Amino acid sequence: MNTQMYILGQVVEGLAAPLEVINPASAEIIASCRSASAAQVDDAIAFAQARFEHWQHTPDAVIREHLLAISAELLVHKAEIASLISLEQGKPIALAELEVELSVIWINTVADFEIPIEEYQEANGKKILVYNRPVGVVASITPWNWPFMIATWHLFPALKAKNCVIHKPSEYTPLSSILLVEIINRHLPAGVCNLVLGAAEVGSMLSSHTGIAKLSFTGSIRTGKSILQHSAYDLKSVLLELGGNDLGIVLADVDVDEVAEKIFAAAFLNSGQTCACLKRLYVQKNIYQALLHKLSNIMHQQVLGSGLDPESTLGPLQNQAQFDKVKALIDGARERGATLIQSIQVLPTRGYFIAPTLVTDITEDDPLVTEEQFGPVLPILPFDDLDQVIAQNNQLDYGLGASVWSKDLDTAHEIAMRLQSGTVWINSHCDLSPRVAFGGWKHSGLGFSFGVEGLLHYTHKQAIHVSMV
Ligand code: ADP
């Protein structure tokens, strides 16, 4: 298992603090790495800047071929990558395999995008061409929940737009990123795709470094704000994909049996550790008990265990801090009078396991409802006043995703248009497309990813006005 960085066109050991990678299913150390020193970060950026001078002139067709060759090789190594993801992140191996497959779909879609050139003809005979030029060196900072897929979301649009990149994975889950960058480096010139290791201090070296032209970040709102503050110094452009507290509204006309499986999967995806998974469920009163009963049955069928055990349907929380946070929210809700419905099973004695939990009799202002809980828990609230549910949702600072569940698509659409949310799904949730803009409103993000427009976040506009003399 490689635990080193990729900088200066070489595989290099970090020179700063040691980093221990822990298997969340056993709480045991599985690998030791070392963080990058400030000098190593400086050197990596300087080298990438130098390589950019050449890389930015690479023909589009050559870049496309490189990206497709990389994605083909990722598929060849799918089993190995998925095992690493499952080992370091905790998710079931089938989900880790899906993470690799989705990444490949995203890369192939990006590879085929064409970077547009706009052309305008003015009345006075002047012609204007608007190009989308690469920005230089892009930094990518990623979280621990989908460590491989989110890295591909950052790196490939940046590379496709002819930038060089410096990637910093989460200190909790660096291993699958190391393998990703290793494979990328088999196809791209040295210094185009670089990887530095480290925690917050290395992240803030990147956000405050004047050699970084653009920073792409996925993670918590708190860290996103800190990155934005650091970036203000040199007016660095940032793309922030931050936390969500996604709402689901279920109308009484649904077929409960049909929607329950989908709702459960959307709420407990990756043990709830997904920015855009369903985190609060509002159910119209007359079907509340029926849906609760069905969700409870599905929950009792889940098998909690190590992601590497093919029997497991739900893995652990990824780290101790996250475990403590989710546990405190659940315990707090119970102390405040909520009822917990938990699957009855013996929890593994080691690792960061929390039994999947449905929460009823909970008030709308409980922190488990108003805060992003990011765990295998779903508060379910009955409603009969839809306007109040929408108003309560829209007053929160979150605005990433939401869903409406109904057979009446027109009504669902009307409700969707009233929700302050970057994405609203009708009869599904957390179902993304590589061609369609995805980003949060309000505190859930700044800018958006995916589609050609998402790719253009990694470019500068350059207008060339051509007049005859
Ligand atoms: P969490 O608190 O759930 O770990 P974070 O948003 O803190 O989520 O972490 C996401 C990524 O941001 C990780 O790669 C982490 O190392 C990095 N990070 C944490 N703090 C900072 C910071 N102040 N500046 C830049 N990056 C940071």
Residues whose N, C-alpha, C, O or C-beta is under 5 A from the ligand:
A	BS01	ADP	I141 T142 P143 K168 P169 S170 E171 G198 A199 A200 G203 S204 T218 G219 S220 T223 S226
